[in-house]
Structures are given as C-alpha cells and as structure tokens.
Amino acid sequence: MTQSFLASLLFKGFLIFLLSQVAVHAEPALAQQGPASLPVLFDARERLAKPDLSSLVRLRFLTSIDFPPFNFTDQNGRLSGFNVDLARAICDELEVASKCEIQALPFADLKEALAASQGDAVIAGLAVTSELRKQFTFSRPYLMLPARFVRNVKADIKGDAAAALSSLSVGVVKGTAHEAMLAAYFPAIKAVPFDSKEALLAALKDKKVDAVFADALQLSFWVSSQASARCCALFDGPYMSEQFLGEGMTIMLRQNDSVLTAALDHALAALSRNGRLQEIYLRYFPYGLY
C-alpha cells in the first residue's frame, strides 16, 4: 500500500501486538474454526506462457519489514511473512531459486530502489495507483483485502446477512474507504462514525454499537485475539471492491521488464491452481480473511 493507505489498513505496531496475542491466547474453540478458501483470481481456462529465463542472472525481490503478517522479521531476525514466502515460491515455480534474492529496505525507499535497478521487483503491499503506473508496471493481483462486518455476539441480530443490520447501529471509522463503501453498498444501515479503529473496536466490545464494518485483515486477527475477550464474531461477507479498496496486492516492476512481468504472472497463476498459494495463505491467516 502507499504509506497513507497502509496506515488506514494497519495500526502501526497494533497488528504486531494482535499477532502475538493470537499466537499465545487464541481460544481453542476459535482455533478450530476453518477459514474459507482463498478466492481464485486466475481463470482456470487461461494459459499464461512461461517465458524463457535462462539468461536471467539473478532475480532480486525488494520488500520491507513493517507490514506483518506480509513482511516482517521473526524472533530470530529472519525475514519472514506471506510476501516473503510467496517470493520464494515464485522462484521455485520459475526454477530460478538459486538466482533468487530477497532484500528488505525501508518502505519509503522501495520505489526509488526499484527505479534505480537496485532490485527487480517490489513485493511489499504497494497500492496500484495511476501515478505509479506512469513509472512502473504491475503483476496480476494475487490477494484481495476485503471488508467485513464484525458483530457483538450479544447483539440481537435476526438473520445472518447484512440486511439484518439495517435497523441496528454499525460503527465505521470516519473518512475511510470503508465508510464510503458502507454508505454505497448498504445505504439502509445506520452508520456510527468513530475517529479511530481503537475507538471503533472498544465501542463494539462494550456493545455501544451492534456491529462494525472495516478491514478484514485487522478484524480477523482482533476477533481471534485475547483483546476481543470473545465478544464478537465475523458476520456475513466478505466484500471486495476495486473502486473502494483498490486492485489488490500485486508485485511492482519496472515498465521495461515485460518478460519478467509475464514470468511472475505465469508463476502466480500456477501457484494459485496447484494450491501452493492457498497453503501460504493459511500459514499466515489461520483464521481467514474470507
């Protein structure tokens, strides 16, 4: 994501706390709930050719360490995360593992480093924008970050679809894409605006609102963590929207790297079809986004 969009998706440091809380304090009943499968973003009938990479000297992925669970350093100081494992799987699929390198840089330096050929591809959650498309190209999306509702389990909701919330109070963080999306998709729902995600989740936990609408990434970890005290549960959805939430997670490359772009698209499609992408997804999202 761009830095401003990243800030709207994650609490800096807060998600790291949630990850640690989920790992240590997740309740057994919650842990047994199986997540939904990762949506397939590649048409099974489409065949993406595998370019010849025999002349490739090396393939250098650039990432950052401040976007858990996508890219971060683990307790041993090792570069880890969904994006990191995906980059390694891409290299395996393209049979260039021996030429594959993954380097972490400060998030703010990634665009300049790629433009200066200090790497070949950025896999760090940068949002696709019209301005970036003027300078770079992007792979096909490999993951969408949906919006979800979360309900307080004590709320009297008659039904299991979003329409059942129309007479209830639903919290949302003001000035966000999720606020705009809620208004556009569910005009009958009474939206209650909050200044921050912290205030939003505190109000839900205290049943000051019956449900909230926000980023599924944050909500899925929070619901399964000790911080929620088992107050709440994911409800309906997921909801995806390119208009409000962007094109999804992609890999950014230089515009003149058409062969490498095609190779990454081929690898992503293969990993999606053979189940490896799903395997990596479940490794880092055991409670599911969908």
C-alpha positions in Angstrom: 0.0 0.0 0.0 1.1 3.6 -0.2 2.1 4.9 3.2 -1.2 6.7 3.8 -3.3 3.7 2.6 -1.1 1.4 4.7 -1.8 3.4 7.8 -5.5 3.0 7.2 -5.2 -0.7 6.9 -2.9 -1.3 9.9 -2.4 0.0 13.3 1.3 0.6 13.3 2.6 -1.8 15.9 -1.0 -2.7 16.9 -1.3 -5.5 14.4 2.1 -6.8 15.7 0.5 -6.9 19.1 -2.5 -8.7 17.8 -0.4 -11.3 16.0 1.4 -12.1 19.3 -1.8 -12.2 21.2 -3.4 -14.6 18.7 -0.4 -16.9 18.8 -0.4 -17.1 22.6 -4.0 -16.5 23.6 -6.3 -17.8 20.9 -9.1 -19.8 22.4 -9.4 -23.5 21.3 -12.9 -23.1 20.1 -11.9 -20.3 17.8 -8.8 -22.1 16.6 -10.9 -25.0 15.4 -12.9 -22.8 13.0 -11.7 -23.4 9.5 -11.1 -20.4 7.3 -12.7 -20.1 3.8 -10.5 -20.9 0.8 -8.5 -18.1 -0.8 -10.6 -16.8 -3.8 -9.1 -17.8 -7.1 -8.1 -14.7 -9.1 -6.9 -16.6 -12.2 -9.2 -18.1 -14.8 -8.6 -21.8 -14.9 -9.1 -21.7 -18.7 -6.4 -19.0 -19.2 -3.0 -20.3 -20.1 -0.1 -17.9 -19.3 3.0 -18.8 -21.2 6.2 -19.3 -19.2 8.9 -17.0 -20.6 12.5 -18.2 -21.1 14.5 -17.0 -18.1 17.7 -18.9 -19.0 19.6 -15.7 -19.4 18.5 -14.3 -16.1 21.5 -13.5 -13.9 19.5 -13.1 -10.7 16.0 -12.2 -9.5 16.0 -9.6 -6.7 12.8 -9.1 -4.7 12.6 -5.9 -2.6 10.3 -5.8 0.5 10.1 -4.1 3.9 9.8 -5.3 7.5 6.9 -3.2 8.8 3.8 -4.9 7.3 3.1 -8.0 9.3 2.0 -10.7 8.6 3.0 -9.9 5.0 6.6 -9.0 5.6 8.5 -8.7 8.9 11.4 -10.1 10.8 10.7 -13.0 13.1 12.0 -13.5 16.6 15.3 -14.8 15.2 15.8 -11.8 13.0 14.9 -13.7 9.8 12.9 -12.1 7.1 9.5 -13.7 7.1 5.9 -13.3 6.1 3.3 -14.1 3.4 5.0 -12.0 0.7 8.4 -13.4 1.6 7.3 -17.0 1.3 5.4 -16.1 -1.9 8.5 -14.7 -3.4 10.4 -17.9 -2.6 7.6 -20.0 -4.1 7.6 -17.9 -7.3 11.4 -18.5 -7.6 10.8 -22.3 -7.1 8.0 -22.3 -9.7 10.2 -20.4 -12.2 13.1 -22.8 -11.5 15.4 -19.9 -10.6 15.7 -20.5 -6.8 19.5 -20.4 -7.0 19.3 -16.9 -8.5 16.7 -15.6 -6.1 17.4 -12.9 -3.6 15.1 -11.1 -1.2 16.2 -7.8 0.4 14.4 -5.6 3.0 14.5 -1.9 2.7 12.7 1.0 4.5 9.2 1.2 2.9 9.8 4.8 1.8 12.9 3.7 -0.2 11.3 0.9 -2.3 10.1 2.9 -5.3 13.4 4.7 -5.7 15.4 1.5 -5.3 13.4 -0.3 -8.0 13.7 2.7 -10.3 17.5 2.7 -9.8 17.6 -1.0 -10.6 18.7 -2.0 -7.1 16.1 -4.7 -7.3 13.9 -6.3 -10.0 10.5 -6.4 -8.2 8.8 -5.0 -5.1 6.6 -7.3 -3.1 5.6 -5.2 -0.1 1.9 -4.3 -0.4 2.3 -1.1 -2.5 -1.1 0.0 -3.8 -1.6 0.4 -7.5 -2.2 4.0 -8.4 -2.4 5.9 -11.7 0.7 7.8 -10.7 2.7 4.7 -10.1 1.6 3.2 -13.4 3.3 6.1 -15.2 6.6 4.8 -13.9 6.1 1.1 -13.1 4.2 -2.0 -14.2 2.4 -4.5 -12.0 1.7 -8.2 -11.9 -1.7 -9.7 -11.7 -3.3 -9.4 -8.2 -2.6 -12.4 -6.0 -4.6 -11.4 -2.9 -7.6 -9.1 -2.3 -8.0 -7.5 1.1 -11.8 -7.5 1.6 -14.0 -5.5 4.0 -16.0 -7.4 6.7 -18.6 -6.9 9.3 -18.0 -8.0 12.8 -20.9 -8.3 15.2 -21.1 -8.3 19.0 -22.3 -11.8 19.9 -24.9 -10.3 22.4 -26.5 -8.1 19.7 -30.0 -9.2 18.8 -29.5 -9.7 15.0 -32.3 -11.5 13.3 -30.6 -13.1 10.3 -27.2 -13.9 9.0 -26.9 -11.4 6.1 -26.1 -7.7 6.0 -29.7 -6.8 5.5 -30.3 -7.8 9.1 -28.2 -4.9 10.3 -30.5 -2.2 8.7 -32.2 -1.3 11.9 -29.1 -1.6 14.1 -26.1 0.6 14.7 -22.9 -0.2 12.7 -19.7 1.5 13.5 -17.1 2.7 11.0 -14.0 4.8 11.1 -14.8 8.2 9.6 -13.0 9.5 6.5 -12.0 6.0 5.4 -12.7 3.9 2.2 -14.8 1.6 4.4 -17.1 4.4 5.5 -17.7 5.3 1.8 -18.1 1.7 0.9 -20.6 1.1 3.7 -22.7 4.1 2.5 -22.6 2.9 -1.1 -23.2 -0.8 -0.6 -25.6 -0.6 2.4 -27.5 2.7 2.4 -30.2 1.4 4.7 -27.6 0.7 7.5 -27.3 3.4 10.2 -23.6 4.2 10.3 -22.0 5.4 13.5 -18.7 7.2 12.8 -15.6 6.9 15.0 -12.3 8.8 15.0 -10.1 5.7 15.1 -10.0 1.9 14.9 -9.2 1.7 18.5 -12.3 3.7 19.5 -14.3 1.6 17.0 -13.3 -1.8 18.4 -13.7 -0.6 22.0 -17.3 0.5 21.3 -18.1 -2.8 19.7 -16.6 -4.7 22.6 -18.7 -2.6 25.1 -21.8 -3.1 22.8 -22.2 0.6 22.2 -22.7 -0.4 18.6 -24.1 -3.8 17.4 -21.5 -4.3 14.6 -18.7 -2.6 12.8 -17.5 -2.5 9.2 -13.8 -2.4 8.5 -10.7 -4.1 7.0 -11.0 -7.9 7.2 -7.2 -8.2 7.9 -7.4 -6.3 11.2 -10.8 -7.7 12.2 -9.9 -11.3 11.7 -6.9 -11.1 14.0 -8.7 -9.0 16.6 -11.8 -11.3 16.8 -9.5 -14.3 17.4 -7.3 -12.5 20.0 -7.4 -12.0 23.7 -8.0 -8.3 23.1 -11.6 -9.0 22.0 -12.4 -11.2 25.0 -14.5 -13.3 22.7 -17.1 -10.6 22.5 -17.5 -10.7 18.8 -17.6 -12.7 15.6 -17.2 -12.1 11.9 -20.5 -11.6 10.2 -21.5 -12.0 6.5 -19.2 -11.1 3.7 -16.5 -10.8 2.6 -17.0 -7.7 0.5 -14.5 -6.8 -2.2 -14.4 -3.6 -4.3 -11.8 -2.3 -6.7 -13.5 1.1 -6.6 -13.1 1.5 -2.8 -10.4 -1.0 -1.8 -8.1 -1.0 -4.8 -6.9 -3.6 -7.2 -5.5 -5.9 -4.6 -1.9 -7.0 -3.7 0.4 -7.1 -6.7 4.1 -7.1 -7.5 5.6 -3.9 -8.9 8.3 -4.0 -11.6 10.0 -1.6 -14.0 8.0 -0.8 -17.1 10.6 -2.3 -19.5 10.6 -5.7 -17.7 7.8 -7.2 -19.8 9.4 -10.7 -19.8 9.8 -10.8 -16.0 6.3 -9.4 -15.6 4.9 -12.2 -17.8 7.0 -14.8 -15.8 5.7 -13.6 -12.5 2.1 -13.7 -13.8 2.7 -17.3 -15.0 4.1 -18.3 -11.6 1.3 -16.7 -9.7 -1.3 -18.4 -11.8 0.5 -21.8 -11.4 0.7 -21.3 -7.6 -3.0 -20.4 -7.4 -4.0 -23.5 -9.4 -1.7 -26.0 -7.7 -2.8 -25.0 -4.2 0.6 -23.6 -3.1 -0.8 -20.0 -2.8 -3.6 -21.3 -0.6 -1.0 -23.2 1.6 1.0 -20.0 2.1 -2.2 -18.0 2.9 -3.3 -20.5 5.6 0.1 -20.3 7.1 -0.3 -16.6 7.9 -4.1 -16.2 8.0 -5.2 -19.3 10.1 -8.5 -17.5 10.9 -9.1 -16.4 7.4 -10.0 -13.1 5.7 -12.9 -14.6 3.7 
